[in-house]
Every structure is written in C-alpha cells, then in structure tokens.
Amino acid sequence: GEFCADESVKLEDINSENISQYLINPIDLLHDKYILSEKEYKHVIHGMPLNNPSTFQRFNFSTNIVFFVYSGKMIGVGQVDKDRIKVKKVFVWKN
C-alpha cells in the first residue's frame, strides 16, 4: 500500500488530545472520485445519470467505477458508460 511501518504511530502515543492529527479521511484515499457540484448532487441523489461528457472527460478513471463525493462525504457510486456516468448506489446521510 501507500503506507509503511516508518510512518506508523504507536497506540500508546495516541490520546484524546492528539488523535485528530493521526486520522486519515478515507475519501482522500479514493482514486476514482468525482467531486459533485450542487446541481450534479441533486441529479445523483435522485438516481439521474450525469450526461455532460465535457465535465468528466478530463478525469482519468482507472476503472469504470466512480465514487461520488459532495460536501466532503461519499454520497454514492456510479459507473462510467461512454458519455455519461450512471448512478448505481446512493447513500443516505442524516445530520
């Protein structure tokens, strides 16, 4: 992976005051993520595909699976299909 033992932290060195500096946001590790605009977010949460190839052709997805991210949260999974991204799963977030 991208981590090695030299970069690790011993459990005894972590406490409630410093734990936040050691946490890694899993979204930062996603390679095939698509950051949604507000308009795109509204489409995705209703299961509508993203049909604007000029928007996402600049991305070089390593697979045809894409993770939708909006406002720092993963909100769904899509599948790249030629000139659009189809919505496959949408996650519900409660505040």
C-alpha positions as CSV (number, residue, x, y, z in Angstrom):
1,G,0.0,0.0,0.0
2,E,0.9,3.6,0.3
3,F,2.0,3.3,4.0
4,C,4.9,1.8,5.7
5,A,5.9,1.0,9.3
6,D,8.1,4.1,9.5
7,E,5.0,6.2,9.0
8,S,3.0,4.4,11.7
9,V,2.2,5.7,15.2
10,K,2.2,3.5,18.3
11,L,-1.1,3.2,20.0
12,E,0.3,4.3,23.3
13,D,1.3,7.6,21.7
14,I,-2.3,8.4,20.8
15,N,-4.6,10.1,23.2
16,S,-7.9,12.1,23.1
17,E,-6.0,15.4,22.6
18,N,-3.9,14.4,19.5
19,I,-6.0,11.7,17.8
20,S,-7.3,14.1,15.1
21,Q,-3.8,14.7,13.7
22,Y,-3.4,10.9,13.1
23,L,-6.8,10.2,11.5
24,I,-7.0,9.8,7.7
25,N,-10.1,10.6,5.8
26,P,-10.9,7.6,3.6
27,I,-12.2,9.9,0.9
28,D,-8.7,11.3,0.5
29,L,-7.5,7.8,-0.5
30,L,-10.1,7.2,-3.2
31,H,-8.5,7.3,-6.6
32,D,-11.7,7.4,-8.8
33,K,-13.7,10.0,-7.1
34,Y,-15.9,12.6,-8.7
35,I,-16.5,15.8,-6.8
36,L,-20.0,16.9,-7.5
37,S,-21.3,20.4,-8.0
38,E,-24.6,21.2,-6.2
39,K,-26.5,20.7,-9.5
40,E,-24.9,17.3,-10.1
41,Y,-25.5,16.3,-6.4
42,K,-29.3,16.9,-6.9
43,H,-29.2,14.7,-10.0
44,V,-27.3,11.9,-8.3
45,I,-29.4,11.7,-5.2
46,H,-32.4,11.2,-7.4
47,G,-30.7,8.5,-9.4
48,M,-30.3,10.6,-12.6
49,P,-27.1,10.0,-14.7
50,L,-24.6,12.7,-15.3
51,N,-24.8,13.3,-19.1
52,N,-22.2,16.0,-19.7
53,P,-19.1,14.5,-21.2
54,S,-17.2,17.8,-21.2
55,T,-17.5,17.8,-17.4
56,F,-16.0,14.4,-16.7
57,Q,-13.8,13.6,-19.7
58,R,-11.0,15.4,-18.1
59,F,-10.9,12.7,-15.4
60,N,-8.7,9.6,-16.0
61,F,-10.6,7.0,-14.1
62,S,-8.6,3.8,-13.6
63,T,-11.8,1.7,-13.6
64,N,-15.4,2.3,-14.7
65,I,-16.5,2.6,-11.1
66,V,-16.7,6.2,-9.7
67,F,-17.3,7.4,-6.1
68,F,-19.5,10.5,-5.9
69,V,-18.3,13.0,-3.3
70,Y,-20.3,16.1,-2.2
71,S,-19.5,18.4,0.7
72,G,-16.8,16.1,2.0
73,K,-19.0,13.0,2.1
74,M,-19.1,10.0,-0.2
75,I,-22.8,10.0,-1.3
76,G,-22.8,7.3,-3.9
77,V,-21.2,5.0,-6.5
78,G,-21.5,5.4,-10.3
79,Q,-20.4,3.6,-13.4
80,V,-18.8,5.3,-16.4
81,D,-20.6,4.4,-19.6
82,K,-19.3,6.1,-22.7
83,D,-20.5,9.7,-22.5
84,R,-22.2,9.5,-19.0
85,I,-21.9,8.3,-15.5
86,K,-24.8,6.1,-14.4
87,V,-25.8,6.2,-10.7
88,K,-25.5,2.7,-9.2
89,K,-25.9,3.4,-5.4
90,V,-26.8,6.4,-3.3
91,F,-26.1,6.7,0.4
92,V,-28.4,8.5,2.7
93,W,-26.9,10.9,5.3
94,K,-28.7,12.1,8.3
95,N,-27.4,15.2,10.1
